[in-house]
């Protein structure tokens, strides 16, 4: 679940990834831009944009009501049921009443209401949630008069320095508009999935702005505000928005009664370091280095090989693996792309067609029981499809933790969702059934090897008697 980011300034580099040319100006002819030259131009106002866009930005109130509402029971025992509440913003993107917001605004809520700036309030139902992108699509009751809405712009046409406005409901004070510029494109956040790239802006964004609109100077939606970097919880001028091209993918899936299907090519990618660039005979660090290629996948069919470096996608420069993953996402399943690669320092072009990720082995999901350090962990066999669902970027083989029950032995042992259990007491783990049998056999201690975030962790686990 996406949460507002508040970290110390010293860790800013860990939170904000390198700026990526995941499309930027290379995706389309450059747009002519001018700097204000006269006093009259400087005195121009954003008010017409605000009048156009603000009616389509709403407040989203979400509550998680208790299962029982028997007030007599609660009065008798002296407590009231605890009601969890959250406040955020949303954007109407269709005149029939389709609203986009962040998933973390409405997550686990069973009572969602949308309020307009004019005071109107109405219930909302969930159409689709996509945890990977922290987006939720809501529907409010249709009216005789179409709702005001914002059209989605092409976020690939943005350039650093473009003027933007953020509209939302920070701290619940009421609809608020702030202005700024696009500070960076293709930002990544520490711990996020490789597909998650963000627009960075210095327009003031605060808690409550989640799910609100980031608009361009034409009044069109270019992003959904979702997170901030902050020392104290307020705006420090570093905010992040989900690009409108990603929003469009989730919206299209919702309107077609489906979930987002991410393109897959059966290969893994890593960043270039100075050392690997030297080893591969490259004079630059830009590109996505191929770390593995799965047999019979689209990458293998196209002829991609380990240590190839992808530098362009349909002519668009690729500076980083996240940029390539983003390009695949927005191009879609079935798109035939031309990859520009460097192999041994020589430029080549390959044609590749993205497919749907395969469940190459049955997931055989199960929960570990008994009294062991793994009790309470849900595990599944790892396949390309499961790896994609959980945002796992490594080779899709072995057993992955899909969830960890709160207050369980597994939670106390430090197991986390997304951990891949590689070995137990010296035995390589190949399936959930094998893991269950090894755990059931018992031991005084469990020497465990797991992969987490690209790192191999080894530890010895045990539980008290």
N, C-alpha and C positions, 0 to 999 in steps of 0.2 A: 504494500500500500504506500503510495507516495505521501510523504509528509513534508512540511515546510522545513527548509534546511537552515540550520543555525549553527555555525561552526566558528572556531577561532580564525583570525586572519592568517595565522601562520599556516593553516591547512588549505588555504584557498587554491593552491596549485593542485592539490589532490582532489578537490571538489570539481574544479572546472578543467575539462580536458582541453587539448589543443584545438584552436580554431581550424575547421576543416573546409576545404573547397568542395562541399558535397554537391553543389550546383552553382550557387552564386551567379556571377555574371556570365559564366561560360555556357549556361543552359539556354540563353536566348540573346537576341541582339541587345546591345546596351541601351538603357533608357536615358534620355537627355535629362540632366539635373542641373539646376542653377542655384547659386548662392544669392540671398537677398542683396540688392545693390543700392536701393534707395530707402529713405525714411518711410515712404508709402508702403514699400514692400515689407519692411520690418514690422510695420503696424498691422499687417494682415492678421486675421483671427482664425482660430480653429473652430469658432462657434458654429458655422454651418455644418462642419463634419460631426460635431457633437449632437446637434439637433437631428441629424440624419441617423446616427448610429445608436445613440443612447436608449431610444425606446425598445430596441431589440436586446438590450442587456438587462438581465433580471437577477433578483436575489434568490438563492436556493437555500431553503431551510430543511434540514434533515434530522429526524429523530429516530432513535431505536427504542420503541416502547416495550415494556415488559410483557411477557407472555400472558400474565393474568392482570386484569384490571379491577379485581374485586376490592373496592375501597374498604368494605366492612372488615375483610380479613386483615388488611394492612393497619387499619385503625386499632383493631383488637391486639395486634402484636407490637404496636408502637413504632412501626417503620413505614416509610413510603417506598414504593418501588423506584429504583433508580432509573432515570431516563437519560440516555446519552443523546447529546445534541451537537450539531455542527452547523456552521454558517459559511456559505460561499456564494459564488456568482455563477451565472450561466448565460449562454448566448442562444437566441432563437435564430435558427439557420434555415427554417422553412416556414412559409406562411400558414401551414396547417397546424403548427404548434410543436415542432421538433426542436428540442433544446439540447445543446452540448454543454457539459460541465466536466469537472475532474471526478474520477472515481473516488478519490479520497474524501471528497465532499459528502458523498452519499453512501459510502461503503457501510454495509451491514444495517442501513436504515430501513425501517418498515413504514415510515410516514414521511413523505417528501412533499414539500409545498414550494410553489414558485410565486414570488411577489414582484409586481411591477412598480416602477418609480411613481406611478400615479396612485398607488395604494391598493390596487386590485390584487387578490391572492387566490390561488386555485391549486388543487392537488395535481401531482405529477406521477406518472408511472414509468418504470424503467423499461426501456426497449432493448438495450444492449449495454453490457459493461465489458471493457477490455483492460484487464489488469496490466498487461505489458505496456500499454501506452498511457495508463492512468486517465482513461477517458470513459465517460458514461453518456449514453444517449437517452434522453427523457422525452415523454410525450405529455402535453397538457391538453385539456379538452378543446375540441375545435369550436370556433365561434363563427357567427354569421359573417363578420368582417374579418378578413385575413389579418394575421398577426404581422407586426413589423418584423423584419428579419434582416440579417446581414448576409451578403453574398461572400463566398469564399474566394479570396484572391490566390494567385499562384505564388506561393512563398519562395519558390526557386528564383523568382525575379528580384528578390530583395538584395540590397547591397549594404555593406557596413556604412553607416552614416545616414541612412534614410530616416526621415522623421516618422515617428509612430506615436499613437495615443493608447493608453491603457484605461479601460473602463471597468469598474467593479464596485464592490461594497466592502472596503477595508475596515476591519474591526467593527463592522455592523453600524457604522456611522451614517450610512446612506450612500446612494450612488455618487461616485467620485471619479473625476477624469484627471489623469496626469499625462504629461508629455515627455518625450525623450527621443533618443535615436536608437537605431540598431547598433549595438556595441560589438557584436560578433555573431557569426553564423556557425552552425554545426558544432555547438558546444556539447560536451558530454559531462555527466555527473558521476562522481565516484560511486561505485557499487551498482550503477545502472546497467541495463541490458545494452548490448552493442547496437541495437536498432534505435535506441532513444537518442535523438539529437534535438537540440533546442536552439531557438533564437534567443540571444542575450540582449537585454535592453537596460538602459539606465532610467527609463520611465518608472516612477515610484510605484512599487508593488508591495503590498503588505498582506498579512493573514486576513482572509475574507475576500481577497482578489482572486483566489483560486477559482478557476473555471470562467473567469471574466475574459473580456475581449481585448486583444491587441489589434489595432486597426491601422491601415496605411492612410496616406493623405487623400485617397479617393473614398475613404469611408468603408472600405471592404475589410473583411476579417482575414488577418494574416497569421494569427496565432491565438492559442488558448493559454492564458497565464497560469502557471502551475507551481512555481517554486522560486525561492530567493536564497541568496547567500547573505547571511546576516550575523553580526556579532551579538546582537541583543534581541532579535526577533522582529525588528522593524526594518524598513527599507534602508539599505546601504548603497543603493544604486546599481545592484547586480541582481537582475531578475531574469527568469527563464520562461519561455513560452513554447508550447508544442506547435510546430509549423502547421499551417493550414492544409498543406498537402497530405500530412499524416491524418489530420482530422477528417479530411475528405474520404480517405480509405475506410476509416471506421464508420463514418456516416453512411457510405454506400452499402457497407455490409449490413448495418442496422435496417436500412430501408428495404433491403432485399431479404430480410429474415435469416441472415447468416452471421457467422463470426468471421473475423479477419483471418485469412489464410496467407501466411507469409511465404514468399518464394524461397526455394531451396535449391542449391546447386551441388551439394555433396562435397564441400571443401571447407577448410578452416583457414583463417587469415590472421596474421600478426603484424605488429608494427616493425618497421626497420630501425635498428640501432646503428650507431656508427660502426660497431664491430661487424654486424651482419652485412652491412652495406659494403664494407671492405672485402669480406669473404666472397660476396657475390659480384665483385668488380663494378660496383655502382658508385657514382660520384654524388648521388643525392639520397636523402632520407625520405622522400615522398613516395607513397605507394602502399600497397597491401601485399605483404609477403605470404605466399601459400605455405601453410604449415602441415596440412594433410589433404589427401584426396581419397574419397571413398570409392571403392570398386563399383562399377556400374552406375554411378551417379552422373548427373549432367556435366560436371566438371571433368570427370574422367573421359566421358564421351567426346567432349570438346577438345581434349588433349592437354588440359592444364596439368602441370606437374609441380611437385614440391620444390620450393625455392624460386618458382616464377614470381615476379613482382607485377601486380596489376597497377597500371598507372593511369589508364583512362577507361571509362565506361560510356559507350556510344559517343565518344569524343569529349566527354566531360572529365576534367582532371580528377584523379583520386589521390588524395594526400595521405589517407589514413584508412585502416580497415573499416571504421565506422562509416566513413563516406561511401564505401562500396556497399555495405549492408543497407544503408539508406537508399542508395540508387536502386538496388534490387527490390526493396520494399515498394517504392513508388512506381516502378516500372511494371510490377505485377507478374503473376504466374502466367507462363506461356509466352512472355516477351522474349524475342530473339535479340540478344545484345551482342555488340562487338566489343571485346575486351582488348585493350592495348596493353601488352605485357613486355617486360624485359626478362630475357632468359640468357643467363651468362653475359649480361651486358648488351645483348643484341635485341632490338625491337621486333616484336611479332604481333600479329593480330589473330585472335581466335573468336569464333562465333559460338555462343552458349545460349541455351534456352532454359530458363528457370522453371522448376517443376514444384509440385506440392511435396512437402516432406513426408517420407515414408515411415511407417511403423514396421521396420524390418524384422523385429522380433516381438512376440506378444508382450505387453507391458506387465502382465501378471502382478498387478499391484496388490500389496498386502501390508498389514500392520504387525510389527514385531510385538509379541506378548511375552509373559513370564516375568522373571526378575533378573534383568540384565541391563547393561548400560545402553542398550538399543531399544528397550521397551518403550512403546509409544511413538516410535518412528514409523511413518508410512513410506514404503519403498516401492520402486518400480524398475523394471528392466529398461535400460537406456537405449533408445533408438533415435534416429533423426527427428521424428515427430515429437517424441517426449522431450528431447533436448531443446527443441525450438519452443515448446510450450513453457519450459522452465527457464529459458534464457541461458542455457548452458552452452558455452562456446567451444568446449573441447571435443575430442574424438567421442562420438556417441556410442560408447560400448561400456558395459558393466551395469552397476546398480546405483540408482540415484535416489536421494531422500526427497520425497515429494511434500511431506509435511511432518511437523513435530508437535505432538500434543503438549499443551501447556502443563507445567508442573509434573511432567513425566520424567522417568529415569533418563530418557534420551535427551530431553531438554537440559537436565542437570549435567549430563555428560558433555554438553556443548555442541551437539549435532545441530545442523542448520539445514533448512530447505535449500536444495541445490547442491548439497555435498554429494560427491560420488565416492562410494565405498569401494576402494581398490583391492584391499587385502585385509584379512583377519587372521591373526596368529600365524602369519606366514603363508596362508593359502589365498591365492588369487580368487576374487569374487567375480563370478560370471553371470549369476542369476539370482533373483529374489528367493527362489526355492532353496538354492544352495546356502544363501545367507541365513535363512530361517533354520535350516537343519544344523548349521554350524553353531548358531547361537543356542539352539535347543539342547545341544550336546553338553553345554555348560563348560565353565572354566573358572579358575580363580581370578584370572585377569585376561583382558582382551587387548592384544597388541594390534592397533588399528592404523591403517593407512588410508587417508582420504584425500581427494582433490577438491580444493575450494578456491574459486577465483583464480584459477591457473596455477596455484601453488599446491605442492604435495605436503600434507601435514601428517606427521607420525606421532602417536601418543599411546600410552598404556592406560586403559580404562578399567575401573572396578567400581563396585558399589558396597556400601557398608552392610554388615550382617545384622 
